[in-house]
Amino acid sequence: MTALLYTLGVVAFVLAILVSIGLHEFGHLVPAKRFGCKVPQWFIGFGPTVWSKQVGDTEYGVKAIPLGGYVKIVGMLPPGAEGLVEETTYDEDGEPVHKVRRSNTGLFTQLISDARAAEWEYVKQHDTDRLFYRLPWWKKVVVMAGGPMVNIAIAFSLFAILFATYGNPRDEVVEPTVASVPECVIPVEELPRDCTPEDPPTPASEAGIRPGDEILSFNGEPYRDWESLQSQIRANADGDAVIEVRRGDDRLTLTTNTTVTLRQTSLEDQTLTEVGFLGVQPASHLRTGGLLYTTRQMGTMTVETVQALGQLPVKVYEVGRAIVGLQERDPESPVSIVGGGRFAGEAAASEAFPLTEKIVTLLFLIASFNFFIGMFNFVPLLPLDGGHIAGALYEGLKRGLARLLGRPDPGHVDVARLLPVAYVVGLAMLVMGVVLIVADIVVPLRLT
């Protein structure tokens, strides 16, 4: 049963991501068709075609390698291939067939020449008014932003539902109410284990603090929040402790002495430090919220994701070092779809997770991956959608300035000139993707 649940979790996650990729491509296709562009292909995956169907002038299909998707929009590159045409003939339908010269001098010039030639071969005589580059700059932005915006919309919808019903795991509200009182002080390196007669009792249990008590003050300082109380306790070392609590309708003043023990002072720092210890576990719950709360949280996620994208090459390099055993893999390192699938499988198979937790974990994973896919595609570098958006915005700026200054229209921005950059970025993305996939197999991260 565990293996079956694990497999179901992986399959559910992968299918959800593939659906998200398909919807991403529809985010490009729908506005492109709406604006009159010719869109001959819409595919999920790469490599050999597994299934396809022609609907109108668009072929929809699935390919064998499910690591992405694409939509072909004709005319992404401005004209420039006319000078490369050596001979024009006509097929049985009367359509022109161009024989395009592909030879050129220089590696980068050759790359641009080949790209233009490939683009030209898709263009028929009656497609002149259906080419992407002819769109106004703002329509280009709409078409190219449509894909990543679909992913962000999916993420927002899932986060909104989860935050409103289940709560936000990243926003835990710690209450002044005591949830539990450990009976004894156990050295942190021996956790978790049961108490033994040799273990000293916790100061909280000696003072008579009970689960359900509401902490009002510590050594005369009113309770503000759990972090402040924890800091006071740790700074108290083995000094006197006067704790005021509310128990039902009664206010009680309890006295004890905190003890000193080794504890980790923060989640980020694994170093153990001698600190004061009382021995109370606070009650807590996940904060819930509606659309405004979700919007604020996703604003925070946007800042964090932009920062993470800036550090991505370094993080992937560190993951590569972990693969060959030069360092431990950082628990906060990026993961591929393989790692996401492992998380989903572990959550589905875990006996510690009830059914609700399994579903919630899967939905959070799907939402998080969609948000990252959306944000990653907004990076202003070709071949990502953000590169085309940047080109369209630059075109709009140039034409706007030309009109203001009374100068001739500078025409369309030739994104083909940036294709060498696109090839470099594409190669880097491929390498990073392979490194993360290998790492998720060789040195995988665990959900728990």
N, C-alpha and C positions, 0 to 999 in steps of 0.2 A: 504493500500500500504506500509506503514512504517513497519508493522509486516512482510509482505511478503519479503521486501528488507532485513530486519534484518535476517530472516531465510535463505535467499539466501546467505547472507554474511557468516553466520555461516557454512552452508553446504559447500560452496566453500572452506573455510579455512580447515575444517576437511577433506574433500576429498583430498585437496592438501597435507596435512600432511600424510594421509594414503598412498597416492601415493609415497611420499618421503620415508616413512618407507619401502614400498615394494621395491623401488629402492635401499635403503640401504641394504636390504637382498640380492638383486641381486648382489650387490657389493661384498658380500661374496661368493654367489653361483657360479658366473661365473668363477672367478679364481680357486675356489676349484675344480670344474669340469674340468677346463683346466689342472690342475695339477694331475688329475686322482682320486680325492677323491670321495667317495660315499656320495651323498647328498639325503637322502630319503624324506625330508620334507622342504617345503617353505611355510610359512603362515604369513598372516597379522592378527593381533589380537590374543586373548587368549580365553580360555574357549571352549564351544561346537563348533563344526565345522558347519558353515552355508553352505558352498559350497566347494567342492574340486574336482580336476581332476588329474588322474595319467598320467604323460607324461614321458615315459622311466622309469627310476628307481626313479623318484622324484614325490611326491604328492604336487601339488600346490593348495592352498586354502585360504579361509577367515573364521575367527572365530568370535564369537559373541561379544567379548569385544574389541573394537577398540582402545586399549591403548598400542600398540606396535606391535612387530612382531618377528619372529625368523626363522632361517634356521638351520636344523639339519645336521651337518657334522659328519660322523661316525669316531670314533677313536680319539676324542679330548684328551682322557686320555691315557697315555702310559700303556703298559701291567702291570698287577699286580693282575689280577683277576684269573690267572691260578690256583693259590693256593686255590682259593675259590670254584673251580668246584668239586662237589661231584659225579656227574654222567653225562655221555654223551650218548644220544640216537640220532637216525636219523629220520627225517621226511620222507614223501612219495617221496620227491625229492632227498633224499639222503643227505640233509643238516644236519649238526650236531646241536643238540638241547642240550644246557647245563643247568643242574640244578645247580644253584649257591648258595653256602652257604652265607647267609646274616648276620648271627649272629657274633658279635665281641665284644671285651671288650673296654669300654671307649666310651663316646659320640662322640668325634671328629673322632676316629677310625671307629666308626659305620657309620658316615656320609660318610667318604671316601670309606668305604667298599660298601655301598649301591650305591654310584655313579659309582664305578667300575663295580659292578654287572649289573647295568642298561646299562652301555656302552657295556659290553660284550655281552649282549643279542641281540644287533643290529648287531654284527659281524658274518658273514658267513665265511665258509672255504675259498671260492674264493675271499673274500674281504681283504685278508692279505696285499696285495700291494696297497690297496686303503684307508688306514687309515691315518688320518690327522697327527698323531704324528710322522709318518715315513717321512714326508716331510722335506727337508732341512729347516733350520731356516729361511732363507730369503723368502722362499715360504710361510711359516706360517705367516710371517709379511705381505706379499702381500695380503693373503686371509683375515686376520683379519683387516687390515687397509683399505681394499676395501670398506667396508660398510660406515664408517664415512667419507672417502674421497669422496664418492658419494654425501653425504649431503653437504660437503664443496664445491664440484663442482657445485651443484645446487645453493647454496648461491652465489658463485662467479658469475655464469652466470646471475642470476637475478640482483645482485648488479651492474654488469657491464652494463647491459641494462638500468637500472634505472639511474645510475650515468651519463651515456652518453646522455640520452634523457631528463630526468626530473631534475636531479641534486641531490646533497646529502643534506638532511635536517640537518645533523650534521655539515655541512661545509658551513655556510652562509657568503657571502661576503657583507660587509656593505660598501656602496659607500659614497663619500663626498657630493653627491647630496641630497638636501632636498626633501623628499617625501611629507611631510605635515607640517603645522604649526598650532598647536592647538590655538584656539582663546583665551582661558582663562586657568587659573591655578585652577584645581579641586583637592581637597584633595584626597589622594590615597585611603582612606577608603570609599570614596563616588563614586569611579569609578565603572562601567562606567555610566555616565549620561551626559546630555547636559549642556551647559553653561547657567548660569542665569545672570541677570544684576548685582547681588551682587559679582560675581566672578571677580577677578582682571584679566586684560589681561596678556598674557604671554609676557615676555621680547622680545621674537623673533618677535611676531606680532607688538609690539610697535616699534621695530627697522626697520620694513619693510621687513623682510626676507620673501621670497616667495617660494612656491614649484617650484623646478627646479633650484634654485640657487645652485651653487657649492661652498662649503666652502673652502677657501684657507688658512685662518689663524684665530687664536683666540688670542687676546691680543698680537699680534706680533709673536706668535709661529706658524710656518707652520703646516698645517694639515698633520699628518702622518697616523693615522687610527682612527676609531670611538672610540675605547676604550680610546685612549690618549686624544681625544677631550672631551669625557665625563668626564674623570678624571679632566681635566682642569676646565671645567664648574662647577663641583661639589666643587672643591677646591676654586673657586672664591667667594663662599658665595653670599653676596649681593653687590659685588664690581662692578666697571666699567667693561664693556665688549666692546671691539672693534673687530668687525667681518668683515673680508675681504671676499667678495664673487665674483664669476664670474657669470654674468647674460647675456647670449648670448655672444656678443663680448665685453661687458663692464666689467671692474673691479670696484666694489663699496666698499666703506668703511662705514659700518653701526655701530652706537653706541647705547648702552643701558646699563642698569644695570641688572645683574642677580638677581633673588629673591631666598629666602630660603624657602624650603618646605620639608616635610617628604617624603622620597622615599626609596624603597628597593635597597640596594647597590649591590646585586648579586642575581642570580637565586637560588643559594644554600641557602643563608641566608635570612630568612623571616623578619629579624629585620628591622624596619623603622628608618632611620637616617636623621637628618636635613642636607641637602646638597644644593649647588647652583643649580639653575634651569633656563634653557634658554627657552626651549619649541620648539624643532625641532625634527622631526622624519626623520631619514635617509632612503634613498632608499636602497634596498638590493636585492640580488638574490642568488640562490643556485649555488654553484660551480659545474661545470660539468667536466668530465674527461673520459679518455679511460681506457685501460687495465692496464697500469702502475699505473694510479691514483687509480683504484680499488684495485690493489695489495697492494699499500701503505695503503689504508684505512683498508683493511682486516688485514694487519699486526697490525695496531693499535687496531682493534677489537679483535684480538687474545690475545694481552696483557691484554686488559680490561676483556675479558672472563675468562682468567686464574685467574686473580685477583678475579673475581666474583665467580668462582668455589671454590676458597679457602675460601670465606666468606659464601658459600651457606648454610651450617648447621646453622650458626648464623642468617642469613636472614630468613630462614624457621622458626626458633624458634621465631623470632620477629613477623612473620606472624601468628604463633600460638597464641601468646599473643593478637594480634589484633582480632583474631576470638572470644576470650572470653572477649573482651572489656577492656583489661588492657592497651592498647595503640592504637594510630591511625596507620593504615596501611601505611607504607612508599610507596610513589608513585613509587619509584625505586625498590620495592621488586619484586622477581621473580613471574612468573605466570605459570599456567599449560596450557594444551591445551584448557581447558574450558575458561580460561582468554583470550587466544588468539582468541578463537571463539567469545567471547563477543566483543573484539576490532573490529574484522572483521564485526560483525553484526551491531555495532554502526556506523562504517564508512559507511557501505552500506545504513543504514537507515537515516543518517544525512542529513538534507536539506541544511546544510551549506557546504557540500562537493559536488562539481560537479562530473560528472561521471569519469573524468580523475583522480581526487583526490581519489575517491573510489577505482579504480583499482590500483593506485599507492600504496595506504595504504595497500591493500590486498597483493600485491607483496612484499612490504617491510616486512610485518609480516611473510610471507612464507619464505623469504630469511633469516630473523633473526632466526626463529625457526630452520631452517635447519642448520644454522651455529652453533647454540648452541648444537643441537643434535650431530653434528659431533664432536665438541670440547669435549663435555661431554663424548662421547664414547672413547676418547683417554686418559681419566684418567686411570693411570696404576694400576687399582685394578680390580680383578675379582668380579663379572661376566662380567664386561665391556670389550669391545674389547681391550682396552688398557692394561688390565691385561694379556691377552693372548699374546699381542705384547711384553710386558715386559718379559714374560717367554721365548718367542722365542729369543729375543735379549740376554737374559742371557745364554740361551743354546748356541747360536753362540759364545758368549764371552768365555764360559767355554771350548768349543771344540777348539776354536782358540788358547787359551792359552795352552791347552794340547798339541796341535801340535807343538807350538813354543818351549815348554819345553821338548818335546820328551816323554810325558807321555801317558798312555793308554787313549783311547777315553772315556770320562766320561758318554757318552750315553745321552739319552733324559732327559730334565728337567721334573720332575713329578709334573705337575700343580695340580694334585689331592690333594697334600698335603696342598694346599692353599684353598681348598674348604670351610673349616670353615670360613675363612676370607670372601669368596664369599657370604656365607649365611648371615653373619653379614651385609656386604655392601648391599646385595640385600634387606634385611629387612629394612635397613635405607632408601634406595631409595623408597621402598614401602610406608613407613611412611611419608617421605617428599612429595611424590606424592599425598597421600591422604590429607595431610594438605593443600597443595596448591589448590587442587580441591575444598575442603570445603571452603577455603578462597575466591576463585573466585566465589563462590555461595553466601556466607554469607556477606563478606566484599569486594565486587569486586572493582577493579580499573576501572576508566573510561578513555576512549580515549581522551576526551576533558574536 
